[in-house]
Structure formats: C-alpha cells, structure tokens
Amino acid sequence: MTLARRTFAFTLALLPLAAVSRQAVAENLPTTIRFGDVGFGLANPFGQGLLSIADAKGFIAKEFEGTPVKLQFNYFTGTGPAINEALSNGQLDVVSYGSVPNVIGKANGLPTRLLLAYGGTNMFGGARTDLDIKSITDLKGKRVTLQKATILHWGLIRALQEAGLSEKDVTIVDLKTADQLAAIASKSVDVVFGPSFILPLKEKGLIQLFYRSKDLGPRGSGFGGILSTNAFATQYPEATQRIVRGILRAAKFIAKEENRDEVFQIWSRNGTSAESYKQEFDGIALKEAYNPLIDDFALARYRSVIAFNREQKLIRNDVDLAKWIDTSFLDRGLKDTGLEKFWPKRQETGAEIN
C-alpha cells in the first residue's frame, strides 16, 4: 500500500471517532463522570440500591452509548461522611447516600442539588447472644455501636423515641463498619445497629436480631437521595438528564417482582448473601422500598432529618429544601421513560395518595 493510500485509510478509520467527538462537543458532554455511593458489606465494597443496579446492569452506560464519556463508580466504606469529604475535595460529580450526611454537607456549604430520592434503607438491631435483649426497650443502660452523623444514627433515635426512651438512656459507641463488627465480636459493645451488613453476623451466631425498622412501617426505614454538584448539573444538563433516565430505569428494574432474585444476587457482590436480602425484604415490595419520587413523604422525612441534625448540633446553618431540590430532571426523566404514573405519590405519613 502506498503512503497516500495508507493515509487515506487511516483518515477513514478516524471518521467515526471524529464524529463521536463532535457529537460530545455539540451536546457538551463531560469526558468522565464520577459517581459515589455507600459501600456496604464485608467483602468488596458495593452498593445496595438504585445506583449499584444502574452500574451493574449498564442502565446509565446505555444512555451514553456512542459517546466517549467514561463512567467511574466508587463505593465508600466510610459511608456518607467519606462521600462528603470526597465532594468537598472535588472528586465526585453524582452521589447517592443517606439524608443525614447529605443534609450536613449542604448545611456546611457543599454546592449540591437534590435530584431524586433513592428509596429506603432497612435497619436492624443485633444484640450479643449472651444478653437478654428482646426489644428496643431493653436497651436502657446498654452500649450500642453505630456510625454517628449517618441515617443509622437518626434511625436509632427514632426507634428509641417510639419505645419511650431517649439517646441519654444508651451509650452510643461511634465506630465505622469494620470496627463495629469487631467490637460486637469481642463483646466490647452490647448491640450493633445497622443495615443489612449486620445480617451475616446472625448467620455466624454472633448476634440475635431484636429490631427491624420495617416493623414501624415506612416511617421507620432510613432514606436518602441522589445528588449532583451544582457545577456538574449546570455545565452538563444533558449528561445529568441521561443519568437520571438511567437511574429511573434501574428503579423500574428493581420494582419488577420477576427481577427480585437477580437484584439480590447483584447486591450480594458486597459479601452479604442473597438469602440475607431475602430475609431483609421479606414482606416488603421493592417497588415501594425504592420509590425515587420526591413527594410529600420524602419532603416530610427530609424536614425531620434537618430538625434531627439541628438537635444533635450536627449543623448550625439551616437548609432551604425548596432551593436545594431540583425536580426538573426527575420530571423530564419520568416523561422520557413513560414512568410518570409508575410509582404512587405518597402523603406525609407514607400512605399513598388516591
């Protein structure tokens, strides 16, 4: 082949790439999108919720097919506080984490906007097997480990209040996940309070479960949101819209009962068995648990977390929900995917609006 022909062939080979690059420039797409989620489990960190399903099933990746955009998914074992730190260092663009830390981040000046809800987090109380703890009322005078400034902290206080107790009735030992598990195993604490990552401890005979947040109904479960930075949503509105569409498709996938076992298998990548997830969600519809709407119920719970953070002196500045929440991407995403009526809107109590 002559030099002229080789040059011509090389030019032809570059044409599709050039076309993709021009498309990305025309639509103002980023080169890389950095996602952050809470890393659950005892094995490799992996999420339990909408973002991890969107990652595993490629729902967001499909939205960027034919573009050079790269997606990076990061799962933080340091949970919400670690995500806030990464956001403050400019290391993330879109995040999914609990309402307590994302309210703290917003109140302390993190430039985020709340795009959609990520659903609920079931919480459990597990006591040492050598202790006679049968309910929350038996926690008076006990040492309870969890990570403060997280949705679990809020959940424990809510459970204590429902039982007629207060935070003063227990000693909270503030530890990260791995240290919590070591503490309960060594009997240096009496109770571990957490999400599904504590269920394997029951399988190993280290704890007995005495509390499930689902017993309180929707108001008992933890909750949070999926947020973007202001800079990302402002500079890349089309990319933000594609992300929201992908997450909504993940939420629809989770909601379908025929996908229930596959969802649990995907989440089990973090070391929590699929069987544990079956126990966790026994009697709970995933469509209800992972409702992404920012409705009256979601707003009421966010207001309760803002009040909780102020009571705990975790924040000094108030958070204006009306200015923080941006439902424009959610509203358009629901229309784009034909899901406007897929999830029922809920009243402040959690009851569906007829």
ABEGO torsion letter per residue (X at the ends): XBAAAAAAAAAAAAAAAAAAAAAAAAAGBBABBBBBBBBBEABBBBBBEAAAAAAAAGAAAAAABGBABBBBBBBBAAEAAAAAAAAAAGABABBBBBAAAAAAAAAAGBBBBBABBAEBBBBBBBBBAABBBABAAAABGBBBBBBBGBAAAAAAAAAAAAAGBBAAABBBBBBBAAAAAAAAAAGABABBBBBAAAAAAAAAGABBBABBAAAAEAAABBBBBBBBBAAAAAABAAAAAAAAAAAAAAAAAAABAAAAAAAAAAAAAAGBBAAAAAAAABGBBAAAAABABBBAAAAAAAAAAAAAAAAAGABABBBBAAAABBAAAAAAAAAAAGAAAABBBBBAAGBBBX
